[in-house]
Amino acid sequence: MAYHLAQLLQRSASRRPDAMAVWAKGRRLTYRELEERSNQLAHLLHDHGIRNGDRVGMYFSKSVESLVAMFGIMKAGAAYVPLDPDQPATRAGYIINNCRMRGLITDSRRLRQLDRATMPCLELTVVCAAATAQSEEPIKGSVSWEELSGYGSSRPPAWHPLTTDLAYILYTSGSTGEPKGVMLSHQNALTFIEWCAEKFAVRAEDRLSGHAPLHFDLSVFDIYNAMEAGASVHMVPEDILIFPASVAKFMEEHAINVWYSVPGALTQLALHGKLSPERCPQLRLILFAGEVFPIKHLQQLAEILPKVELYNLYGPTETNVCTYYPVDRGRLAEMEALPIGRACENTEVFAVDENGQRVTEAGGKGELYVRGPSVTLGYWGDPEKTRKTVIPNPFRENFTENVYRTGDLVVLREDGDYDFLGRRDNQIKVRGYRVELGEVEAALMKHSAVHEAVVFAVQDPVDGSRIVAAVALHTGSNNGTTLSEGELQQHCALHLPRYMVPASVEFRERLPRTSTGKIDRVRVAAGTSRPVS
């Protein structure tokens, strides 16, 4: 049993030192190389003042250095914070200040975009050579990645994390208009990894896809299950992700055995990737999570790859994965929606109805709660929000135990599995990413011409949901003639990641209101020219 995540790497490095651990952008690292370089980074960070409990950010495109950074940060006793490399610098700056990062590993281009004068907490920046042009001048006050080679000690630091220590923070969309940081401990992640190791039997000879970006919780499976088994993780290049045929070719060339992604990516592969058992004979396991998989597209995938095991995994970032459902091909034709299944080992889930009672009868509906060692430590710097969702178990009488309120509505099936019904709040999933509509609205409202804005989801046959905005402009803006849809989308792109930018913007003369004076979101959505989910 591992007590902290770095032990997964250390054990595989001792067992299989010359085996490939990671491939990315045409480069690879063996387990010995990954272990030694991450040890060197840990010493470098420690020598520059990074201490136990500090937060160190990662702000560059995924590469072999990404794993060096992740493990090196943890070995230094700190927690890593992966930032979306494509998000606006202003949003990255907010996150840096919000979790009071003391260190940041980035590339020269992104570092130059940051206004470091507004980030007093940031004391150390390490410029990663993998994403920096050789001709660029060094940036004053930053440490070059090349300095790692000067750290002769490739042995791990003397300090070792505890199981309950903070391992990483993942920032997700926030309902207040700003992203929020979900805190995950080593125990939170290991609970998931150990269940996967037993359930899916990842082997040393397996090749796992690294489809998800590192700031997305699906990447936790890819990296740490590979490390646990001594297998290899193959980072899917970002520049081919929108081309299903290229992704399928990547799977074929890298002989991927285990694939994990959002359903939207698999739908594109099934429709346009020209997948076949002949092209991917080694593929044995496909896992998907993050959004609802339309049954008709899942059926297509199941028919294309008849011998590949398919699993639906469910769980918010705050618990990683808490339920699973093995796809039964024989039942797909009669299903209207895919169940999210039942609890993983060492985890319990239960539904609580509107009267605060635990749902025990088939057909009962309620909000899904999660208990067990996978439950998040809470939200960084936001005890109020933590208290609302990480709460004492209302059904535990003799001692205090925290459970997580997912905000997801479910119904209990006759067979003990759960079906997902929807959200109880204003949150949606877009291509697997969790999006708080309030954050998108806040970005729209930053435009000087926008008077009011409402954002809602519409159904999409491939991606599950798309973001649509309805805006009313200030008097004199003439209902959009002086402000175009494209201009508002460009404005949003300055404040939001690409997946959160509205797919379309509709201009309204005014937004309808309820009797209490609030914007009537139901009527706004009903008035759209597109079908509403």
KOLDO-983942 format. One line per 2 residues: for each residue x negated, y negated, z negated of C-alpha. Coordinates in Angstrom, 3 decimals. Each point is the difference from the previous one (the first is absolute). Example, Ala and Ser with C-alpha at 12.3 -4.5 7.8 and 13.67 -1.06 7.14 Angstrom:
2
-12.300:4.500:-7.800  -1.370:-3.440:0.660 .
***
This chain:
533
0.000:0.000:0.000  -1.298:-3.451:0.906 .
0.245:-2.852:-2.517  -0.694:-2.810:2.461 .
0.140:-0.351:3.769  -3.756:-0.271:0.543 .
-0.410:3.552:-1.299  1.766:1.291:3.120 .
-2.847:-1.377:2.116  -2.717:1.057:-2.422 .
1.161:3.620:-0.079  0.283:0.315:3.771 .
-3.392:-1.659:0.431  -1.546:2.664:-2.225 .
1.811:2.847:1.781  -0.214:-1.194:3.613 .
-2.660:-2.737:0.197  -0.567:0.277:3.751 .
3.661:0.286:1.023  1.672:-3.005:1.648 .
2.077:-1.997:-2.468  1.267:-2.852:2.184 .
0.088:-1.007:3.665  0.877:-3.526:1.138 .
-0.718:-1.983:3.161  -2.458:2.547:1.354 .
-2.012:0.214:-3.234  0.018:2.576:-2.759 .
-1.311:0.572:-3.500  -0.777:3.319:-1.657 .
1.004:0.644:-3.585  -3.578:-0.517:-1.137 .
-0.182:-3.356:1.813  3.349:-1.158:-1.335 .
-0.931:0.987:-3.549  -3.406:-1.682:0.104 .
1.133:-3.215:1.684  2.963:-0.439:-2.319 .
-2.355:0.504:-2.959  -2.295:-2.694:1.399 .
2.933:-2.375:0.433  1.088:0.655:-3.587 .
-3.466:-0.974:-1.232  -0.020:-3.095:2.237 .
3.379:-1.137:-1.307  -1.027:0.620:-3.576 .
-3.275:-1.887:0.432  1.975:-2.975:1.332 .
2.291:-0.156:-3.002  2.940:2.270:0.867 .
1.143:1.705:-3.176  2.550:2.536:-1.199 .
3.538:-1.060:0.814  -0.953:-2.652:2.563 .
1.805:-0.138:3.341  -1.947:0.136:3.263 .
1.730:-0.590:3.321  -0.533:1.679:3.373 .
0.806:-2.338:2.888  -1.197:1.546:3.267 .
1.181:2.497:2.601  -0.156:3.643:-1.010 .
-3.329:1.664:0.692  -2.355:2.502:-1.634 .
-1.014:-2.889:-2.281  3.566:-0.085:-1.301 .
-0.538:3.238:-1.903  -3.415:-1.132:-1.206 .
1.709:-3.112:-1.362  2.907:1.827:-1.638 .
-2.158:2.496:-1.858  -2.777:-2.477:-0.750 .
2.438:-2.428:-1.595  1.532:2.709:-2.171 .
-3.421:1.356:-0.997  -0.888:-3.503:-1.181 .
2.978:0.209:-2.350  2.111:-2.439:2.009 .
3.283:0.368:1.868  0.098:-0.465:3.759 .
2.610:-2.172:1.725  0.368:0.709:3.743 .
1.238:-3.021:1.925  1.787:0.104:3.332 .
-2.812:-1.006:2.393  2.515:-1.559:2.411 .
1.878:-2.182:-2.474  -0.452:-3.775:-0.053 .
-2.926:-1.248:-2.058  2.418:-2.009:-2.161 .
1.796:3.161:-1.079  -3.298:1.766:-0.675 .
-1.035:-3.007:-2.067  3.171:0.239:-2.054 .
-0.717:3.654:-0.814  -3.632:-0.748:-0.890 .
1.145:-2.595:-2.517  3.010:1.955:-1.205 .
-2.009:2.988:-1.226  -3.023:-2.168:-0.832 .
-2.461:1.921:2.132  -3.591:-0.362:-1.113 .
-1.376:1.592:3.140  0.936:0.324:3.665 .
-1.417:2.223:2.727  0.827:-1.469:3.377 .
-1.466:-0.936:3.392  -1.429:-3.341:1.028 .
2.971:-1.052:2.152  2.571:0.505:-2.736 .
-2.274:-1.460:-2.652  -0.353:-3.200:2.024 .
3.800:-0.228:0.273  0.427:0.022:-3.775 .
-0.074:-3.232:-1.931  -2.263:1.160:-2.811 .
0.287:-3.348:-1.752  3.557:0.954:-0.919 .
-1.100:3.368:-1.415  -1.903:-0.750:-3.212 .
0.322:3.601:-1.177  -2.057:1.350:2.912 .
-3.632:0.281:-1.142  -1.403:2.576:2.446 .
0.530:0.537:3.718  -1.607:2.886:1.849 .
-0.059:-0.325:3.787  0.551:3.393:1.604 .
-2.361:0.482:2.928  2.336:2.370:1.840 .
2.306:-2.866:0.977  -2.552:-2.783:0.365 .
-1.847:-0.886:3.190  -3.781:0.371:-0.307 .
-0.530:-3.472:1.465  1.988:-1.751:-2.723 .
-1.821:-2.051:-2.591  0.180:1.184:-3.630 .
2.625:-1.727:-2.103  -1.427:-1.887:-2.954 .
0.840:1.472:-3.357  0.953:3.411:1.380 .
-1.713:3.354:-0.317  -0.762:1.869:3.203 .
1.104:3.616:0.380  -3.599:0.805:1.012 .
-1.068:-0.575:-3.593  1.470:3.412:-0.813 .
-3.076:1.628:1.470  -2.097:-1.820:-2.592 .
1.767:1.727:-2.827  -2.155:3.083:-0.288 .
2.146:1.683:-2.621  2.468:2.196:1.817 .
1.121:1.563:-3.269  3.399:-0.980:-1.388 .
0.189:-2.664:-2.715  0.129:1.153:-3.577 .
3.509:-1.361:-0.520  2.953:2.204:0.907 .
3.629:-1.163:0.241  2.672:1.400:-2.265 .
3.083:1.690:1.417  2.200:-2.882:-1.130 .
-2.246:-2.763:1.391  1.179:-2.155:2.881 .
-1.255:1.480:3.297  1.508:-2.294:2.635 .
2.663:-2.628:0.646  2.219:0.087:3.092 .
1.783:-3.224:0.903  3.490:0.302:1.423 .
2.584:-2.527:1.105  1.549:-1.956:-2.861 .
3.582:-1.219:-0.394  -1.188:-3.369:-1.349 .
-1.715:-0.871:3.260  -3.459:1.132:-1.134 .
-1.541:3.499:0.145  -0.180:2.021:-3.202 .
-2.780:2.332:-1.126  0.925:3.555:-0.967 .
-2.539:1.367:-2.504  -0.936:3.672:0.335 .
-2.207:1.908:-2.413  -2.262:2.947:0.756 .
2.622:2.188:-1.664  2.774:-1.398:2.223 .
-1.896:0.945:3.163  -1.383:3.327:-1.251 .
3.481:1.204:-0.921  0.931:-0.330:3.670 .
-3.289:1.350:1.362  0.042:3.101:-2.205 .
3.573:0.766:1.014  -0.951:-0.349:3.678 .
-3.020:2.263:-0.449  2.227:2.756:-1.295 .
2.995:-0.574:2.264  -1.724:-0.565:3.338 .
-3.230:1.924:-0.608  -2.284:-2.455:1.803 .
-3.167:1.952:0.868  -3.626:-0.957:0.466 .
0.231:0.673:3.739  3.037:-2.265:0.429 .
-0.109:-3.325:1.817  2.430:-2.570:-1.392 .
1.220:-3.022:1.916  -0.590:-3.442:-1.473 .
2.969:-1.686:1.653  1.119:-2.382:-2.754 .
-1.872:-3.222:-0.801  -1.744:0.034:-3.355 .
2.362:-2.549:-1.579  2.883:2.427:0.674 .
0.565:2.770:-2.549  0.164:2.742:2.639 .
-3.794:-0.300:0.303  -0.352:1.410:-3.524 .
0.930:3.435:1.320  -2.356:-0.131:2.976 .
-3.138:-1.008:-1.866  0.271:1.681:-3.368 .
1.380:3.313:1.212  -2.896:0.197:2.440 .
-2.430:-0.758:-2.830  1.643:2.536:-2.307 .
-0.338:2.820:2.542  -3.326:-1.000:1.515 .
1.794:-0.550:3.304  -0.446:-2.926:2.398 .
2.215:-3.027:0.553  0.092:-1.526:3.489 .
1.014:-3.664:0.088  2.356:-0.660:2.903 .
-1.302:-3.170:1.732  2.307:-2.978:-0.463 .
-0.228:-0.979:3.663  1.690:3.204:1.219 .
2.863:0.150:-2.497  2.478:-1.656:2.383 .
-0.818:2.481:2.772  1.557:3.413:-0.789 .
-1.884:1.748:2.798  -3.304:-1.266:-1.394 .
0.933:1.126:-3.510  0.900:3.463:1.319 .
-3.348:0.127:1.817  -1.727:-0.924:-3.275 .
1.795:2.864:-1.770  -1.110:2.377:2.739 .
-3.629:-1.142:0.156  -0.418:0.048:-3.773 .
1.866:3.303:-0.442  2.186:-1.490:-2.739 .
1.493:2.668:-2.288  1.942:-2.170:-2.450 .
1.903:-3.134:1.032  1.706:-2.531:-2.275 .
1.762:-3.147:1.197  3.245:-1.911:0.054 .
2.799:1.549:2.118  -0.186:-2.839:2.530 .
-3.486:1.087:1.076  1.172:3.592:0.394 .
3.048:-1.102:1.974  -2.258:-1.819:2.452 .
-2.226:3.071:0.266  3.001:2.243:0.662 .
1.455:-2.350:2.611  -3.112:-1.251:1.752 .
-3.063:1.852:-1.277  0.332:3.168:2.103 .
-0.643:2.153:-3.052  -0.066:3.776:0.419 .
-1.258:3.071:-1.872  -2.600:0.446:2.730 .
-1.460:-3.459:-0.571  -0.055:0.299:-3.798 .
-0.370:3.722:-0.794  -1.640:-0.703:-3.379 .
2.820:-2.238:-1.242  1.692:1.836:-2.875 .
1.596:-2.645:-2.211  1.837:-3.278:0.605 .
1.070:-2.152:-2.923  2.014:-3.188:0.306 .
1.196:-2.646:-2.427  0.809:-3.668:-0.351 .
3.322:-0.208:1.853  2.949:2.041:1.231 .
-0.803:2.372:2.868  2.905:-0.003:2.510 .
1.174:3.587:0.361  0.066:-0.050:3.802 .
-3.649:-1.020:0.186  -1.001:2.479:-2.700 .
1.715:2.732:2.005  -2.078:-0.957:3.031 .
-3.195:0.208:-2.010  1.011:3.342:-1.496 .
0.692:1.415:3.452  -3.269:-1.289:1.454 .
-2.064:1.523:-2.839  1.969:3.093:-1.059 .
-2.700:1.534:-2.234  -1.074:-3.124:-1.883 .
1.288:-0.395:-3.573  1.947:-3.240:-0.501 .
0.539:-1.733:-3.343  1.940:-3.111:-0.950 .
-1.742:-1.737:-2.910  1.703:-2.726:-1.987 .
-1.220:-2.445:-2.585  -0.626:-3.709:-0.531 .
-3.532:-1.371:-0.418  0.669:-0.071:-3.749 .
0.064:3.819:-0.134  -1.733:0.918:3.267 .
2.043:3.121:0.913  2.558:1.354:-2.445 .
2.265:2.242:2.135  -0.452:2.169:3.056 .
2.096:1.939:2.474  -1.297:2.790:2.274 .
1.765:-0.377:3.344  2.168:2.994:0.895 .
0.141:0.011:3.794  3.062:2.245:-0.016 .
2.047:-2.621:-1.868  -1.022:-3.132:1.870 .
2.805:0.266:2.558  2.661:-0.148:-2.722 .
-1.601:-2.810:-2.014  0.995:-3.643:0.175 .
-2.974:-1.117:-2.098  -3.061:1.648:-1.459 .
-0.040:0.540:-3.787  -2.834:-1.474:-2.046 .
-0.021:3.288:-1.878  -0.985:0.735:-3.564 .
-2.734:-0.975:-2.434  -3.645:0.870:0.475 .
-1.731:2.047:-2.703  -0.816:-1.908:-3.210 .
2.643:-2.582:0.929  3.699:-0.304:-0.759 .
2.576:-2.052:1.866  3.595:-0.631:-1.011 .
2.834:-2.275:1.056  1.787:-2.423:-2.317 .
3.526:-1.108:0.919  1.502:-3.480:-0.344 .
1.156:0.867:-3.528  -3.525:0.822:-1.123 .
0.661:3.731:-0.077  -2.255:2.641:1.450 .
1.392:1.588:3.171  0.329:3.752:-0.487 .
2.785:1.053:2.377  -0.352:0.505:3.745 .
1.351:-3.005:1.872  -0.914:-2.395:-2.792 .
-1.653:-3.248:1.078  -2.406:-2.260:-1.787 .
-3.369:-1.733:-0.078  -3.018:2.302:0.056 .
-2.342:-0.091:-3.010  -3.440:1.639:-0.185 .
-1.866:1.261:-3.055  -3.414:1.558:-0.364 .
-3.702:-0.860:0.272  0.356:-1.420:3.512 .
1.970:-3.053:-1.189  -1.786:-3.330:0.551 .
-1.597:-2.053:-2.749  2.114:-2.904:1.254 .
-0.550:-3.192:1.994  -3.162:-2.005:-0.357 .
0.605:-3.226:-1.898  3.772:0.412:0.001 .
1.175:1.515:-3.295  3.560:-1.183:0.591 .
0.339:1.940:3.235  -1.731:2.969:-1.593 .
2.549:0.011:-2.816  2.855:0.067:2.533 .
-1.181:3.082:1.877  -2.374:1.899:-2.325 .
2.351:0.563:-2.902  0.359:2.280:-3.025 .
1.731:3.233:0.932  3.635:-0.573:-1.066 .
0.444:3.746:-0.581  -3.050:0.483:-2.250 .
0.914:-0.327:-3.677  -3.021:0.916:-2.100 .
-2.853:-1.906:1.636  -0.582:-2.639:2.637 .
-0.660:1.160:3.547  -0.049:-2.242:3.052 .
1.980:0.767:3.157  0.099:-1.860:3.283 .
3.216:-1.357:1.499  -0.421:0.375:3.748 .
2.920:-2.190:1.062  0.961:2.737:2.466 .
3.518:1.430:-0.025  0.331:3.766:0.404 .
2.603:2.746:-0.162  -0.587:3.390:-1.602 .
0.611:2.935:2.357  1.406:3.427:-0.824 .
-3.436:1.577:0.453  -1.667:-2.401:-2.439 .
-1.650:-2.175:2.644  0.682:-3.716:0.320 .
1.222:-1.977:3.000  -1.126:-3.610:0.420 .
2.852:-2.512:0.322  -1.747:-3.383:0.127 .
-1.334:-2.836:-2.140  1.736:-1.803:-2.844 .
-1.960:-3.191:0.702  -1.264:-2.079:2.893 .
-2.860:2.276:1.053  -0.488:1.911:3.257 .
-2.595:2.172:1.713  -1.540:-1.006:3.332 .
-2.280:2.612:1.592  -0.496:1.412:-3.470 .
-0.985:-3.309:-1.587  2.080:-1.244:-2.869 .
1.301:-3.485:0.714  1.753:-2.316:-2.417 .
2.219:-2.160:2.172  -0.455:-2.858:-2.447 .
-3.670:-0.291:0.911  0.872:-0.347:3.696 .
2.647:-2.600:-0.826  -2.528:-1.929:-2.076 .
-2.394:-0.083:2.954  2.726:-1.335:2.304 .
0.944:-2.666:-2.501  -3.557:-1.343:0.039 .
0.693:-1.412:3.474  1.005:-3.622:-0.308 .
2.861:0.324:2.523  1.693:2.946:-1.747 .
2.839:-0.915:-2.341  1.211:3.485:-0.931 .
-1.051:3.510:0.939  1.409:3.495:-0.469 .
-1.852:3.141:0.981  1.606:3.402:0.464 .
-0.676:3.382:1.584  1.430:1.428:3.180 .
-0.137:3.601:1.092  -2.756:1.054:2.328 .
0.022:3.459:1.640  -3.765:0.376:-0.377 .
-1.229:-2.120:-2.902  3.074:0.467:-2.194 .
0.392:-3.714:-0.750  -0.943:-3.307:1.594 .
-0.036:-3.394:-1.642  2.396:-2.635:1.324 .
0.212:-3.556:-1.277  2.888:-2.467:0.138 .
-0.980:-3.600:-0.618  1.728:-3.349:-0.230 .
-2.165:-3.008:0.772  -0.005:-3.408:-1.631 .
2.316:-2.572:1.542  -1.642:-1.410:3.089 .
-1.753:3.243:0.962  2.853:0.595:2.458 .
0.550:3.671:-0.679  -3.224:1.307:1.445 .
-0.576:-2.230:3.014  -3.022:-1.550:-1.704 .
-1.118:3.205:-1.668  -0.223:3.297:1.869 .
0.198:3.563:-1.221  -3.621:0.535:0.991 .
-1.166:-3.026:-1.955  1.700:1.261:-3.159 .
-1.516:3.459:0.506  -3.439:-1.555:0.398 .
0.628:-2.007:-3.163  0.857:3.194:-1.900 .
-3.148:1.687:1.297  -2.022:-2.636:-1.853 .
1.462:1.162:-3.306  0.965:3.672:0.459 .
-1.455:3.283:1.285  1.104:0.837:3.535 .
2.463:2.686:-1.093  1.907:-2.618:-2.050 .
0.395:-2.552:2.797  3.678:-0.037:1.149 .
0.532:1.882:3.247  2.555:-2.650:0.933 .
1.295:-3.314:-1.311  3.544:-1.235:0.512 .
0.839:-3.683:-0.409  3.308:-0.863:-1.717 .
1.675:-3.357:-0.440  0.591:0.890:-3.624 .
-0.128:3.103:-2.198  3.311:1.127:-1.593 .
0.383:-0.069:-3.781  1.930:1.924:-2.622 .
2.456:-1.549:-2.417  -2.826:-0.415:-2.524 .
-2.020:-2.061:2.435  -2.544:2.691:0.854 .
-0.862:0.891:3.573  2.320:2.793:1.121 .
-2.552:2.538:1.227  2.655:2.474:1.106 .
1.631:-2.534:2.320  -3.391:-1.152:1.308 .
-0.976:3.554:0.898  3.442:0.738:1.454 .
-0.348:-2.994:2.293  -3.215:1.192:1.591 .
-0.061:0.960:3.655  -1.799:3.243:-0.910 .
1.348:3.088:-1.797  -0.536:-0.295:-3.740 .
-1.212:2.875:-2.134 .
***
